C-alpha cells in the first residue's frame, strides 16, 4: 500500500527515494521523454533513450540532476529535468510491550517521526510502562543494534535530543517493576 504525496506540500529536501516510491520524470520541451513508475527492487527507473537510471537513495533534486547528466552525455544540450514523487512507499515499524495497541504500524515515509510520536500512534503507553528504558532494535550497516531510549526524559523536556524512528525498527516498551 502506498501513500499519495500531499498536493502543494513539498517533500523534505533530505528525503531519499526508496524502492516502491512512484516517481514522475519530465524534461522541459521534450514531452516524448516523460517517464514514470515505481522505483524497482534494484533502485532504478526506466527513462526513454537512456534506459535504467539508479535513483534509490538520492534526493529528488539529486535524482533529477543525475537524469539530466545522462541526457546531456549523448542526447540533449541543456536538459531541464523535473522529478516528482507522486506516491511514497509505506514504512513499517513494530511496537511491542506496554502500549495500548502493540503490533505493526505503518508510517508515512516522507515524514521523520520521533519515538514520542510513534508511541502516540500505538495509543500511548499503558499505566505500567517503564518509559525510562525503551529499547529500539535497528539494523545498521547489516548489524543489529539496540538503543536504550529514555522516552520519559524526552517527554518531560529534560532531554533536548530527540530519537527518530526508522523503517523496520522494533520498539519494546518494558513493564515497570515497582
C-alpha positions in Angstrom: 0.0 0.0 0.0 1.4 3.4 -0.9 0.5 6.9 0.3 -0.2 9.8 -2.0 2.1 12.8 -1.8 0.3 15.9 -0.5 -0.6 18.3 -3.2 1.2 21.6 -2.8 3.2 20.2 0.1 6.9 19.7 -0.7 8.9 16.7 0.2 11.6 17.1 2.7 14.8 18.0 0.8 16.7 15.2 2.6 14.1 12.6 1.8 15.8 9.7 0.0 13.9 8.0 -2.8 13.1 4.4 -1.9 12.2 1.2 -3.6 8.4 1.2 -4.2 8.1 5.0 -4.4 6.3 6.2 -7.6 8.0 9.0 -9.5 7.2 11.1 -12.5 10.0 12.5 -14.7 9.6 15.3 -17.2 12.1 17.0 -19.5 11.3 20.6 -20.4 10.2 21.0 -24.0 10.7 17.2 -24.6 7.2 15.6 -23.9 8.3 12.3 -25.6 10.9 11.9 -22.8 8.4 11.9 -20.0 8.8 8.8 -17.8 7.5 7.5 -14.6 6.6 4.5 -12.5 7.6 2.6 -9.3 11.3 2.5 -8.3 12.2 -1.1 -8.8 13.9 -3.5 -6.4 17.3 -2.7 -8.0 16.6 1.0 -7.2 16.1 2.1 -10.9 13.5 3.6 -13.1 13.3 3.4 -16.9 13.8 6.5 -18.9 13.4 6.9 -22.7 16.8 6.9 -24.7 19.0 6.5 -21.6 17.4 3.3 -20.1 17.7 2.3 -16.4 18.8 5.0 -14.0 19.5 4.2 -10.4 17.8 6.8 -8.2 17.2 5.0 -5.0 18.9 6.7 -2.0 19.0 10.1 -3.8 17.0 13.2 -3.0 14.5 14.4 -5.6 17.0 17.1 -6.7 19.9 14.8 -6.9 17.9 12.2 -9.0 16.8 15.0 -11.4 20.4 16.2 -11.8 21.6 12.6 -12.4 19.0 12.1 -15.2 20.0 15.5 -16.7 23.6 14.4 -16.8 22.6 11.1 -18.5 20.7 13.0 -21.2 23.5 15.6 -21.6 26.0 12.8 -22.4 24.6 11.9 -25.8 21.2 13.4 -26.5 20.4 16.9 -25.2 22.5 20.1 -24.9 20.7 21.7 -21.8 18.2 19.3 -20.5 15.9 20.6 -17.7 14.6 17.6 -15.7 11.9 17.7 -13.2 11.3 14.7 -10.9 8.2 14.5 -8.7 7.4 11.7 -6.2 3.7 11.1 -6.7 3.4 8.2 -4.1 5.6 7.1 -1.2 6.1 3.5 -0.3 5.0 2.6 3.2 7.4 2.2 6.1 6.5 -0.3 8.7 7.7 -0.4 12.4 6.8 -2.8 15.2 5.9 -1.7 18.7 5.8 -4.3 21.4 5.2 -4.3 25.2 3.4 -1.8 27.3 1.5 0.3 24.8 -2.3 0.4 24.1 -2.1 -1.0 20.6 1.1 -3.2 20.2 1.9 -4.6 16.7 3.0 -3.4 13.3 2.2 0.2 12.4 2.6 2.0 9.0 4.4 5.3 8.9 4.4 7.9 6.3 7.7 7.5 4.5 8.1 11.2 3.8 8.0 12.2 7.5 10.6 11.8 10.2 8.8 10.8 13.3 10.1 10.9 16.9 9.7 8.0 19.2 7.2 10.0 21.1 5.0 10.5 18.0 5.3 6.7 17.2 4.2 5.7 20.7 1.3 8.1 20.2 0.3 6.1 17.1 0.3 3.0 19.2 -2.3 4.6 21.6 0.3 5.7 24.1 1.9 3.8 27.0 0.0 1.7 29.5 -0.2 2.6 33.2 2.6 0.1 34.0 5.0 1.1 31.1 8.6 2.0 32.0 9.4 4.8 29.7 12.9 5.3 31.0 14.2 2.0 29.4 12.5 1.7 26.0 14.5 -0.5 23.6 14.8 0.1 19.9 16.2 -2.7 17.8 17.5 -1.5 14.4 19.7 -2.9 11.7 22.6 -0.6 10.9 25.0 -1.5 8.1 23.9 -5.1 8.2 24.3 -5.4 12.0 21.6 -5.4 14.6 21.9 -2.6 17.1 19.9 -2.0 20.3 19.3 1.6 21.5 18.2 2.3 25.1 16.0 5.4 24.9 14.8 7.4 27.9 11.4 8.4 26.5 10.3 9.9 29.8 13.1 12.5 29.8 12.2 13.4 26.2 8.5 13.8 27.1 9.2 16.0 30.1 11.6 18.2 28.1 14.6 17.3 30.2 16.4 15.7 27.2 16.8 18.0 24.2 18.0 15.3 21.9 15.1 13.6 20.1 15.2 10.0 18.9 13.9 9.5 15.4 12.3 6.2 14.3 13.3 4.4 11.1 11.7 1.8 8.9 11.8 -1.7 10.3 12.6 -0.6 13.9 11.3 -2.8 16.6 10.4 -0.8 19.7 9.8 -2.6 23.0 8.3 -0.7 25.9 9.1 -2.7 29.1 6.9 -3.1 32.2 7.8 -1.1 35.2 8.6 -3.1 38.3 7.6 -1.1 41.4 
